Every structure is written in structure tokens, then in C-alpha cells.
Amino acid sequence: RTQYGLLEGFAFQMRRALPNASYIGFTGTPIDFAGRDTQAVFGNIIHTYDIPQAKEDKAIVAIYYEPRLVKLHLVNENVDKDLEEITEGDETARIRAAKWAAIEAAAGTEARLREVAEDILTHFETRSKSLNGKAIIVCMSRRICVDLYDEVIKLRPQWHDRDTDKGEIKIVMTGDLTEDPKKWNEAGHITTKERREKLKGRLKDPNDPLRIVIVRDMWLTGTDIPCLHTLYVDKPMKGHNL
């Protein structure tokens, strides 16, 4: 994803340095955005190794998707229209950030997260009766990770333990001790690299009591955990994130 920007980005610098080179791209996440278009930069797709083929080769297991909708209740239902009028259609990074903030605020209300926690626990505990394993919950912000954790603990208080080696649910995220709320670190939510490795080892062990991990964007790629059978995604996902 660094190989874009033909006018002034990294792709431009590569072509200036190597003007006679040929370019071929290998990616698991082709994208089609203004200024970042995989085929525009690298040419037509030569070959695709898709999920059905990978499944037939036994490189991956089957993936099953089930929509579980917990609605957002925006204070301003016309946020997109109002922002467009204010900016006269100028979709800048600042405006995208404002829209994200509005959605994040709606997604992180106490009432909604309580409903999400109840739904996940009901689904996961029912699923675990027939298929023992573990789960990851993906949230759209670190604040929501913490708030959702709190809602789960209200329902299952025995799952909480600040000790890295104990507890049935954990948050795995990085943080800034100087800027983040102190209670996040006091509860053990801000993780060091060493602590994350310990938690990963616990999650990989099917006999370890750690059952659920909450993340924003960690461990979603490049992490092999055979006993992890369920991923709860409560986050808008598109492009390479999807």
C-alpha cells in the first residue's frame, strides 16, 4: 500500500530512481480509490488466488459470515448531508474525521454497547457448547474497546483480572501513558510488547481460561491461532481493512 502516488508519492520516487524497471504487484488487498488504484498503478490482474481455491487446497478453512445488526442512533441523522452543505462537497481528511467521530460516538453509547455485549455473550456461550474455542471482538476505537469490556464485565464479573496470566477476557491495544486515561493502564488495558506476547500465548492455548480478546486493529492479520473460531466485527470495514 506504499506503492501509490504517481505524481509525488512513493510510486513516483521509485519510477524516478528506476526509470526502466517493470513493476508487478502482489497483494491480498487490491484497492480502487482516487489516487490509490492497484490496477491503475500495476496494470491488469494477471492471476487471482481466491478463497474457494485456497479452501480446496486446504490452505484455509471455510469462512462463514452472519450479520448481527445492532443499530446506531445518531443524534443528527442527516450528518452526511449537513457536512456536505457546510463544506460544499469538499471531502477533506478533516471532514472524514468529523464523520468518523459522529459514528464513533453513536457506536459507543452505553445503551448500544450493553446490547452488543449481551448479544456477543449469548452467541459465544451457545456456540461454545457445541464447538469449544475462542473469539476476538473488533471495535472501531480504543475507547469503545474499554467501554465494551466494562459492559461484558458487568455481565460476567468473574471474567475480569488485571493479572496478565489470569482472567477470561482481555483488551489488546497499544497506548500512551501520558495521554490516555489513567484508569486504562490501572485496569491493565495498555499492553507492552512483552505482555501482548504472553496474551497471545494464552489465547493460542485451548486449555487456557482466556476465552475472548477485544482489539481495535491488532492480531487481525499474521496471527495464527487454531482454536480461535469466531470474529465479532463491530467496526466499519472497507478497502484494505476489509
C-alpha positions in Angstrom: 0.0 0.0 0.0 3.0 2.3 0.0 3.4 1.9 -3.8 0.9 4.6 -4.8 1.2 8.3 -5.7 2.4 8.6 -9.3 2.6 12.4 -9.1 4.6 12.9 -5.9 4.3 9.7 -3.7 6.4 6.7 -3.3 5.5 5.2 -6.7 6.7 8.4 -8.3 10.0 8.2 -6.4 10.5 4.6 -7.4 9.9 5.4 -11.1 12.3 8.3 -11.0 15.0 6.1 -9.4 14.4 3.1 -11.7 13.0 4.6 -14.9 13.5 1.4 -17.0 12.1 -1.1 -14.5 9.0 -3.2 -14.9 6.5 -3.3 -12.0 4.4 -6.2 -10.8 2.3 -6.1 -7.6 1.5 -8.9 -5.1 -1.3 -8.0 -2.7 -4.1 -9.6 -0.7 -5.9 -6.3 -0.7 -6.3 -4.7 -4.1 -7.9 -1.2 -3.8 -9.7 1.2 -6.1 -9.6 4.7 -4.6 -8.8 8.1 -6.2 -5.0 8.3 -6.2 -4.6 4.8 -4.9 -5.8 2.3 -7.6 -4.0 -1.1 -7.8 -4.7 -1.7 -11.4 -4.0 1.9 -12.5 -0.5 1.6 -11.0 0.4 -2.0 -11.7 -1.8 -3.0 -14.7 -4.5 -5.6 -15.2 -4.8 -8.5 -12.8 -2.7 -11.5 -14.0 -3.9 -14.1 -11.6 -6.2 -14.3 -8.5 -5.8 -16.9 -5.8 -9.3 -16.7 -4.2 -10.8 -18.1 -1.1 -12.6 -21.1 -2.8 -9.3 -22.2 -4.3 -7.5 -21.8 -1.0 -10.2 -23.8 0.7 -9.9 -26.6 -1.9 -6.1 -26.6 -1.4 -6.7 -26.9 2.3 -4.7 -23.7 2.9 -7.6 -22.2 4.8 -10.7 -23.4 6.5 -14.2 -22.4 5.4 -15.3 -18.9 6.5 -19.0 -18.3 7.5 -20.4 -14.8 7.8 -23.5 -13.9 9.8 -24.8 -10.3 10.0 -25.8 -9.3 13.6 -27.1 -5.8 13.4 -27.1 -3.5 16.5 -28.4 -0.2 15.1 -26.7 3.2 15.6 -28.8 6.1 16.8 -27.2 9.3 15.6 -28.2 12.5 17.3 -28.1 14.1 13.9 -29.5 11.6 11.3 -28.6 14.0 8.5 -24.9 14.2 9.4 -23.7 13.4 5.8 -25.9 16.0 4.2 -25.1 18.7 6.7 -21.4 18.2 6.5 -21.6 18.3 2.7 -23.5 21.6 2.8 -21.1 23.1 5.2 -18.0 22.1 3.1 -19.7 22.5 -0.3 -18.9 18.9 -1.1 -15.2 19.2 -0.1 -14.5 15.7 1.2 -11.3 16.6 3.1 -9.5 14.5 5.7 -10.9 16.8 8.3 -14.4 16.3 7.2 -13.9 12.5 7.0 -12.6 12.7 10.6 -15.7 14.6 11.7 -18.0 11.9 10.2 -16.0 9.2 11.8 -16.2 10.9 15.1 -20.0 11.2 14.8 -20.3 7.4 14.0 -17.9 6.5 16.8 -19.9 8.5 19.3 -23.1 6.7 18.2 -21.5 3.3 18.2 -20.0 3.8 21.7 -23.1 4.8 23.6 -23.6 2.8 26.9 -27.0 1.5 25.8 -25.7 0.2 22.5 -22.6 -1.4 23.9 -24.7 -3.1 26.6 -26.8 -4.6 23.8 -23.7 -5.6 21.9 -22.2 -7.3 25.0 -25.4 -9.2 25.7 -25.6 -10.4 22.1 -22.0 -11.5 21.9 -22.1 -13.4 25.2 -25.3 -15.1 24.2 -24.0 -16.1 20.8 -20.5 -17.1 22.1 -21.6 -19.2 25.0 -24.2 -21.0 22.9 -21.6 -21.6 20.2 -19.1 -22.9 22.7 -21.5 -25.6 23.9 -21.1 -27.4 20.5 -17.6 -26.1 19.4 -15.1 -25.2 22.1 -12.9 -22.4 21.2 -12.1 -18.7 21.5 -13.1 -15.4 20.0 -11.9 -11.9 19.1 -14.0 -8.8 19.2 -13.0 -5.9 16.9 -14.1 -2.4 17.9 -13.8 0.9 16.0 -11.8 2.8 18.7 -9.8 2.1 21.8 -12.4 4.0 23.9 -15.1 1.6 22.7 -12.8 -1.4 23.4 -12.6 -0.3 27.0 -16.3 0.6 27.3 -17.3 -2.7 25.8 -15.0 -4.6 28.1 -16.7 -2.8 31.1 -20.1 -3.9 29.8 -19.0 -7.5 29.4 -17.6 -7.5 33.0 -20.9 -6.1 34.4 -22.5 -9.3 33.0 -19.6 -11.7 33.8 -17.6 -10.1 36.7 -15.7 -13.3 37.3 -14.0 -13.0 34.0 -12.0 -9.9 35.0 -8.5 -10.0 36.4 -5.8 -7.3 35.9 -3.1 -10.0 36.1 -1.8 -10.9 32.6 -1.8 -14.6 33.5 -5.4 -14.6 34.8 -8.8 -13.6 33.6 -11.1 -14.8 30.8 -11.3 -11.6 28.7 -8.6 -9.1 27.8 -8.1 -6.0 25.7 -5.0 -6.0 23.4 -4.1 -2.5 22.3 -1.2 0.0 22.4 -1.4 3.3 24.3 0.2 6.4 25.5 0.6 6.5 29.3 0.9 10.3 29.2 -2.3 11.0 27.3 -4.6 8.0 27.8 -6.9 7.9 30.9 -5.0 6.5 33.9 -7.8 4.0 34.6 -7.0 2.3 31.3 -3.5 1.4 32.5 -4.6 0.7 36.0 -7.1 -1.9 34.6 -4.3 -3.5 32.6 -5.6 -2.5 29.2 -2.5 -0.7 27.9 -0.2 -3.6 26.8 3.5 -3.7 26.2 5.0 -5.9 23.5 6.0 -8.5 26.2 2.5 -8.5 27.7 1.0 -8.9 24.2 3.2 -11.9 23.5 2.1 -13.5 26.8 -1.6 -12.9 26.0 -1.1 -14.3 22.5 0.4 -17.5 24.1 -2.6 -17.7 26.4 -5.1 -17.3 23.5 -3.3 -20.0 21.5 -3.6 -22.5 24.3 -7.0 -24.2 24.0 -6.8 -25.2 27.7 -6.1 -21.7 29.0 -9.1 -19.9 30.5 -8.6 -16.8 28.4 -11.6 -17.0 26.1 -12.2 -13.6 24.5 -9.8 -10.8 23.4 -11.0 -7.3 22.4 -8.9 -5.3 19.8 -9.2 -2.3 17.6 -6.8 -3.5 14.8 -4.2 -5.8 16.4 -3.9 -9.5 15.6 -6.2 -9.3 12.6 -3.5 -10.4 10.1 -0.4 -12.6 10.5 -1.6 -14.2 13.7 -2.2 -18.0 13.6 -4.5 -19.2 16.5 -6.1 -22.5 15.5 -8.5 -22.6 18.5 -9.9 -19.1 17.5 -13.1 -19.9 15.8 -15.2 -16.6 15.9 -14.5 -13.0 15.0 -17.1 -10.4 16.1 -16.6 -7.2 13.9 -18.3 -4.1 15.3 -16.5 -1.7 13.1 -16.9 -0.2 9.6 -14.6 -2.0 7.3 -13.7 -1.3 3.7 -10.7 -1.3 1.4 -7.6 -3.0 2.7 -9.2 -3.1 6.2 -11.9 -5.3 4.9 
